[in-house]
Amino acid sequence: MTEINKNHDAGNDEIKQAIWDDPALLEALAEHESHTTSRNASRWAWLGGMAACFCAGVIGWYVIQEQSFPDEMPVKVAYASPQTFSSVDAQDVKLSDGSEVAMNRGASLHFSESARNRQAKLTKGEAYFEVARDEARPFTIETGNANIQVLGTAFNVDKSLSQTQIDVFHGKVAVSMPDGSDRVELIKGQRASVTARGITVSAFTATEPDWQAGWIDLNNVSLNDALYQLNRYSNKPVVLQHVDDNAAHISGRFKAADIAGSARLLAQMNGLAMHEYEDSIVLAKQENGK
């Protein structure tokens, strides 16, 4: 019984060996291994491709964000706080951008700057500007009835009751109405007078603002505007009494140091009487035609 089993086992071993040595089986196994290796390689290639696509997508997203929202990128430049100046007497001030301003008596100025522009508001009075050049940040001035834009130049701005006058001493400035209409460009020696009716351009020959030389320069202004400018220098108010302000337009130069004399000259030019009191100077109609 044992011998038969041994012979049977030996026969089985021979059959198994014959099966394993069969060329068809060996070819099938080789083909199976090749497919397995190929599938593994394909799987790694697929995973690598997905990783590359993900990286490309992330990079592309950042590029699109930077191109689509350039203004939202953080700016690391710090700018000074807004500045406000009011002058009782004439004074020189320096703005945070390096520009210099000579303010006449009774002037009020507000200034602020950002990464894109520099903005000044002359809410009252007269000032001479020497603007620091910065082509990337235009310098604009608002007066209420006029807008002024410059890059770097020297000019004078005089805001009175009903008009703004701009005199250019160096460089070039652009002047427009508050809504941007009627835009004109001025060069050295040109003056713009801006009223509600529009902009008038003329020439002048002065080499410095008249007020810095002690003069009040009036250019076709109303009596109220003329007295408004005289009052910048007067220790007591100069007023009109029962006079039609629309009847006169004044041009000329008057001494800032002699307000009473200037008021008297204005009265003579317009057929008015001048009365000087302890607390005021009054220009009124002459009594009985005198």
Contacts in CASP RR format, 6 or more apart in sequence:
PFRMAT RR
TARGET T0000
AUTHOR 0000-0000-0000
METHOD contacts of the structure
MODEL  1
MTEINKNHDAGNDEIKQAIWDDPALLEALAEHESHTTSRNASRWAWLGGM
AACFCAGVIGWYVIQEQSFPDEMPVKVAYASPQTFSSVDAQDVKLSDGSE
VAMNRGASLHFSESARNRQAKLTKGEAYFEVARDEARPFTIETGNANIQV
LGTAFNVDKSLSQTQIDVFHGKVAVSMPDGSDRVELIKGQRASVTARGIT
VSAFTATEPDWQAGWIDLNNVSLNDALYQLNRYSNKPVVLQHVDDNAAHI
SGRFKAADIAGSARLLAQMNGLAMHEYEDSIVLAKQENGK
19 25 0 8 1.000
66 73 0 8 1.000
75 115 0 8 1.000
77 115 0 8 1.000
79 96 0 8 1.000
79 113 0 8 1.000
79 114 0 8 1.000
79 115 0 8 1.000
80 96 0 8 1.000
80 113 0 8 1.000
81 96 0 8 1.000
82 110 0 8 1.000
82 111 0 8 1.000
82 112 0 8 1.000
83 93 0 8 1.000
83 95 0 8 1.000
83 96 0 8 1.000
83 110 0 8 1.000
83 111 0 8 1.000
83 112 0 8 1.000
84 108 0 8 1.000
84 109 0 8 1.000
84 110 0 8 1.000
84 111 0 8 1.000
85 91 0 8 1.000
85 93 0 8 1.000
85 101 0 8 1.000
85 103 0 8 1.000
85 107 0 8 1.000
85 108 0 8 1.000
85 109 0 8 1.000
85 110 0 8 1.000
85 111 0 8 1.000
86 106 0 8 1.000
86 107 0 8 1.000
86 108 0 8 1.000
86 109 0 8 1.000
87 103 0 8 1.000
87 104 0 8 1.000
87 105 0 8 1.000
87 106 0 8 1.000
87 107 0 8 1.000
87 108 0 8 1.000
88 105 0 8 1.000
88 106 0 8 1.000
89 105 0 8 1.000
90 102 0 8 1.000
90 103 0 8 1.000
90 104 0 8 1.000
90 105 0 8 1.000
90 211 0 8 1.000
91 102 0 8 1.000
91 103 0 8 1.000
92 100 0 8 1.000
92 101 0 8 1.000
92 102 0 8 1.000
92 103 0 8 1.000
93 100 0 8 1.000
93 101 0 8 1.000
93 103 0 8 1.000
93 109 0 8 1.000
94 100 0 8 1.000
94 101 0 8 1.000
95 101 0 8 1.000
95 111 0 8 1.000
95 113 0 8 1.000
95 118 0 8 1.000
95 120 0 8 1.000
95 132 0 8 1.000
96 111 0 8 1.000
96 113 0 8 1.000
97 113 0 8 1.000
97 118 0 8 1.000
97 132 0 8 1.000
97 134 0 8 1.000
97 137 0 8 1.000
97 139 0 8 1.000
98 132 0 8 1.000
99 118 0 8 1.000
99 129 0 8 1.000
99 130 0 8 1.000
99 131 0 8 1.000
99 132 0 8 1.000
99 139 0 8 1.000
100 129 0 8 1.000
100 130 0 8 1.000
101 109 0 8 1.000
101 127 0 8 1.000
101 128 0 8 1.000
101 129 0 8 1.000
101 130 0 8 1.000
102 127 0 8 1.000
102 128 0 8 1.000
102 209 0 8 1.000
102 212 0 8 1.000
103 109 0 8 1.000
103 126 0 8 1.000
103 127 0 8 1.000
104 125 0 8 1.000
104 126 0 8 1.000
104 127 0 8 1.000
104 211 0 8 1.000
104 232 0 8 1.000
105 232 0 8 1.000
105 233 0 8 1.000
106 124 0 8 1.000
106 125 0 8 1.000
106 232 0 8 1.000
107 122 0 8 1.000
107 124 0 8 1.000
107 125 0 8 1.000
107 126 0 8 1.000
107 127 0 8 1.000
108 122 0 8 1.000
108 123 0 8 1.000
108 124 0 8 1.000
108 125 0 8 1.000
109 120 0 8 1.000
109 121 0 8 1.000
109 122 0 8 1.000
109 123 0 8 1.000
109 127 0 8 1.000
110 120 0 8 1.000
110 121 0 8 1.000
110 123 0 8 1.000
111 118 0 8 1.000
111 119 0 8 1.000
111 120 0 8 1.000
111 121 0 8 1.000
112 118 0 8 1.000
112 119 0 8 1.000
113 119 0 8 1.000
113 137 0 8 1.000
114 137 0 8 1.000
115 137 0 8 1.000
116 137 0 8 1.000
117 137 0 8 1.000
117 138 0 8 1.000
117 139 0 8 1.000
117 140 0 8 1.000
118 134 0 8 1.000
118 137 0 8 1.000
118 138 0 8 1.000
118 139 0 8 1.000
118 140 0 8 1.000
119 139 0 8 1.000
119 140 0 8 1.000
119 141 0 8 1.000
119 142 0 8 1.000
120 129 0 8 1.000
120 139 0 8 1.000
120 140 0 8 1.000
120 141 0 8 1.000
120 142 0 8 1.000
121 141 0 8 1.000
121 142 0 8 1.000
121 143 0 8 1.000
122 141 0 8 1.000
122 142 0 8 1.000
122 143 0 8 1.000
122 157 0 8 1.000
122 159 0 8 1.000
123 143 0 8 1.000
123 159 0 8 1.000
124 159 0 8 1.000
125 158 0 8 1.000
125 159 0 8 1.000
125 160 0 8 1.000
125 232 0 8 1.000
126 156 0 8 1.000
126 157 0 8 1.000
126 158 0 8 1.000
126 159 0 8 1.000
126 209 0 8 1.000
126 211 0 8 1.000
126 232 0 8 1.000
127 156 0 8 1.000
127 157 0 8 1.000
128 154 0 8 1.000
128 155 0 8 1.000
128 156 0 8 1.000
128 157 0 8 1.000
128 209 0 8 1.000
128 212 0 8 1.000
129 141 0 8 1.000
129 150 0 8 1.000
129 153 0 8 1.000
129 154 0 8 1.000
129 155 0 8 1.000
129 156 0 8 1.000
129 157 0 8 1.000
130 154 0 8 1.000
131 139 0 8 1.000
131 150 0 8 1.000
131 151 0 8 1.000
131 152 0 8 1.000
131 153 0 8 1.000
131 154 0 8 1.000
132 152 0 8 1.000
133 151 0 8 1.000
133 152 0 8 1.000
134 151 0 8 1.000
134 152 0 8 1.000
135 151 0 8 1.000
138 149 0 8 1.000
138 150 0 8 1.000
138 151 0 8 1.000
139 149 0 8 1.000
139 150 0 8 1.000
139 151 0 8 1.000
139 152 0 8 1.000
140 147 0 8 1.000
140 148 0 8 1.000
140 149 0 8 1.000
140 150 0 8 1.000
141 147 0 8 1.000
141 148 0 8 1.000
141 149 0 8 1.000
141 150 0 8 1.000
141 157 0 8 1.000
142 148 0 8 1.000
142 178 0 8 1.000
143 157 0 8 1.000
143 159 0 8 1.000
143 164 0 8 1.000
143 194 0 8 1.000
144 159 0 8 1.000
144 164 0 8 1.000
144 178 0 8 1.000
145 162 0 8 1.000
145 163 0 8 1.000
145 164 0 8 1.000
145 177 0 8 1.000
145 178 0 8 1.000
145 194 0 8 1.000
145 195 0 8 1.000
145 196 0 8 1.000
146 164 0 8 1.000
146 166 0 8 1.000
146 175 0 8 1.000
146 176 0 8 1.000
146 177 0 8 1.000
146 178 0 8 1.000
146 192 0 8 1.000
146 194 0 8 1.000
146 199 0 8 1.000
147 175 0 8 1.000
147 176 0 8 1.000
147 177 0 8 1.000
147 178 0 8 1.000
147 180 0 8 1.000
148 155 0 8 1.000
148 157 0 8 1.000
148 166 0 8 1.000
148 173 0 8 1.000
148 174 0 8 1.000
148 175 0 8 1.000
149 173 0 8 1.000
149 174 0 8 1.000
149 176 0 8 1.000
150 171 0 8 1.000
150 172 0 8 1.000
150 173 0 8 1.000
150 174 0 8 1.000
151 172 0 8 1.000
152 171 0 8 1.000
153 168 0 8 1.000
153 169 0 8 1.000
153 170 0 8 1.000
153 171 0 8 1.000
153 172 0 8 1.000
153 173 0 8 1.000
154 168 0 8 1.000
154 169 0 8 1.000
154 170 0 8 1.000
154 171 0 8 1.000
155 166 0 8 1.000
155 167 0 8 1.000
155 168 0 8 1.000
155 169 0 8 1.000
155 170 0 8 1.000
155 171 0 8 1.000
155 173 0 8 1.000
155 186 0 8 1.000
156 165 0 8 1.000
156 166 0 8 1.000
156 167 0 8 1.000
156 169 0 8 1.000
156 209 0 8 1.000
157 164 0 8 1.000
157 165 0 8 1.000
157 166 0 8 1.000
158 164 0 8 1.000
158 165 0 8 1.000
158 166 0 8 1.000
158 167 0 8 1.000
158 229 0 8 1.000
160 221 0 8 1.000
160 225 0 8 1.000
160 228 0 8 1.000
160 229 0 8 1.000
161 222 0 8 1.000
161 224 0 8 1.000
161 225 0 8 1.000
161 228 0 8 1.000
162 195 0 8 1.000
162 196 0 8 1.000
162 221 0 8 1.000
162 222 0 8 1.000
162 224 0 8 1.000
162 225 0 8 1.000
163 193 0 8 1.000
163 194 0 8 1.000
163 195 0 8 1.000
163 221 0 8 1.000
163 225 0 8 1.000
164 193 0 8 1.000
164 194 0 8 1.000
165 191 0 8 1.000
165 192 0 8 1.000
165 193 0 8 1.000
165 194 0 8 1.000
165 219 0 8 1.000
166 173 0 8 1.000
166 175 0 8 1.000
166 186 0 8 1.000
166 191 0 8 1.000
166 192 0 8 1.000
166 194 0 8 1.000
167 189 0 8 1.000
167 190 0 8 1.000
167 191 0 8 1.000
167 204 0 8 1.000
167 206 0 8 1.000
167 209 0 8 1.000
168 186 0 8 1.000
168 187 0 8 1.000
168 188 0 8 1.000
168 189 0 8 1.000
168 190 0 8 1.000
168 191 0 8 1.000
169 188 0 8 1.000
169 189 0 8 1.000
169 207 0 8 1.000
169 208 0 8 1.000
169 209 0 8 1.000
170 188 0 8 1.000
171 187 0 8 1.000
171 188 0 8 1.000
172 185 0 8 1.000
172 186 0 8 1.000
172 187 0 8 1.000
173 185 0 8 1.000
173 186 0 8 1.000
174 183 0 8 1.000
174 184 0 8 1.000
174 185 0 8 1.000
174 186 0 8 1.000
175 183 0 8 1.000
175 184 0 8 1.000
175 185 0 8 1.000
175 186 0 8 1.000
175 192 0 8 1.000
175 194 0 8 1.000
175 199 0 8 1.000
176 182 0 8 1.000
176 183 0 8 1.000
176 184 0 8 1.000
176 199 0 8 1.000
177 194 0 8 1.000
177 198 0 8 1.000
177 199 0 8 1.000
182 198 0 8 1.000
182 199 0 8 1.000
184 192 0 8 1.000
184 199 0 8 1.000
184 201 0 8 1.000
186 192 0 8 1.000
186 201 0 8 1.000
189 203 0 8 1.000
189 204 0 8 1.000
189 205 0 8 1.000
190 201 0 8 1.000
190 202 0 8 1.000
190 203 0 8 1.000
190 204 0 8 1.000
191 201 0 8 1.000
191 202 0 8 1.000
191 203 0 8 1.000
191 204 0 8 1.000
191 219 0 8 1.000
192 199 0 8 1.000
192 200 0 8 1.000
192 201 0 8 1.000
193 199 0 8 1.000
193 200 0 8 1.000
193 202 0 8 1.000
193 219 0 8 1.000
193 220 0 8 1.000
202 219 0 8 1.000
206 213 0 8 1.000
210 216 0 8 1.000
210 217 0 8 1.000
210 253 0 8 1.000
211 217 0 8 1.000
211 256 0 8 1.000
214 255 0 8 1.000
214 256 0 8 1.000
214 257 0 8 1.000
215 253 0 8 1.000
215 254 0 8 1.000
215 255 0 8 1.000
215 256 0 8 1.000
216 229 0 8 1.000
216 230 0 8 1.000
216 232 0 8 1.000
216 233 0 8 1.000
216 253 0 8 1.000
216 254 0 8 1.000
216 255 0 8 1.000
216 256 0 8 1.000
216 262 0 8 1.000
217 252 0 8 1.000
217 253 0 8 1.000
218 225 0 8 1.000
218 226 0 8 1.000
218 229 0 8 1.000
218 250 0 8 1.000
218 251 0 8 1.000
218 252 0 8 1.000
218 253 0 8 1.000
218 254 0 8 1.000
219 251 0 8 1.000
219 252 0 8 1.000
220 249 0 8 1.000
220 250 0 8 1.000
220 251 0 8 1.000
221 229 0 8 1.000
221 249 0 8 1.000
221 250 0 8 1.000
221 251 0 8 1.000
222 245 0 8 1.000
222 246 0 8 1.000
222 248 0 8 1.000
222 249 0 8 1.000
222 250 0 8 1.000
223 240 0 8 1.000
223 243 0 8 1.000
223 245 0 8 1.000
223 247 0 8 1.000
223 248 0 8 1.000
223 250 0 8 1.000
223 266 0 8 1.000
223 270 0 8 1.000
223 283 0 8 1.000
224 240 0 8 1.000
224 245 0 8 1.000
225 250 0 8 1.000
226 250 0 8 1.000
226 266 0 8 1.000
227 238 0 8 1.000
227 239 0 8 1.000
227 240 0 8 1.000
227 263 0 8 1.000
227 266 0 8 1.000
227 283 0 8 1.000
230 238 0 8 1.000
230 254 0 8 1.000
230 259 0 8 1.000
230 262 0 8 1.000
230 263 0 8 1.000
230 266 0 8 1.000
231 237 0 8 1.000
231 238 0 8 1.000
232 256 0 8 1.000
233 256 0 8 1.000
233 257 0 8 1.000
233 259 0 8 1.000
234 259 0 8 1.000
234 281 0 8 1.000
235 259 0 8 1.000
236 278 0 8 1.000
236 279 0 8 1.000
236 280 0 8 1.000
236 281 0 8 1.000
237 279 0 8 1.000
237 280 0 8 1.000
237 281 0 8 1.000
238 259 0 8 1.000
238 263 0 8 1.000
238 280 0 8 1.000
238 281 0 8 1.000
238 282 0 8 1.000
238 283 0 8 1.000
239 280 0 8 1.000
239 281 0 8 1.000
239 282 0 8 1.000
239 283 0 8 1.000
240 282 0 8 1.000
240 283 0 8 1.000
240 284 0 8 1.000
241 282 0 8 1.000
241 283 0 8 1.000
241 284 0 8 1.000
241 285 0 8 1.000
242 284 0 8 1.000
242 285 0 8 1.000
243 272 0 8 1.000
243 283 0 8 1.000
243 284 0 8 1.000
243 285 0 8 1.000
247 270 0 8 1.000
248 269 0 8 1.000
248 270 0 8 1.000
250 266 0 8 1.000
250 269 0 8 1.000
250 270 0 8 1.000
254 262 0 8 1.000
254 265 0 8 1.000
254 266 0 8 1.000
255 261 0 8 1.000
255 262 0 8 1.000
256 262 0 8 1.000
259 281 0 8 1.000
260 276 0 8 1.000
260 281 0 8 1.000
263 274 0 8 1.000
263 276 0 8 1.000
263 281 0 8 1.000
263 283 0 8 1.000
264 274 0 8 1.000
266 272 0 8 1.000
266 283 0 8 1.000
267 273 0 8 1.000
267 274 0 8 1.000
267 283 0 8 1.000
270 283 0 8 1.000
271 286 0 8 1.000
272 283 0 8 1.000
272 284 0 8 1.000
272 285 0 8 1.000
272 286 0 8 1.000
273 283 0 8 1.000
273 284 0 8 1.000
273 285 0 8 1.000
273 286 0 8 1.000
273 287 0 8 1.000
273 290 0 8 1.000
274 281 0 8 1.000
274 282 0 8 1.000
274 283 0 8 1.000
275 281 0 8 1.000
275 282 0 8 1.000
275 284 0 8 1.000
276 282 0 8 1.000
END
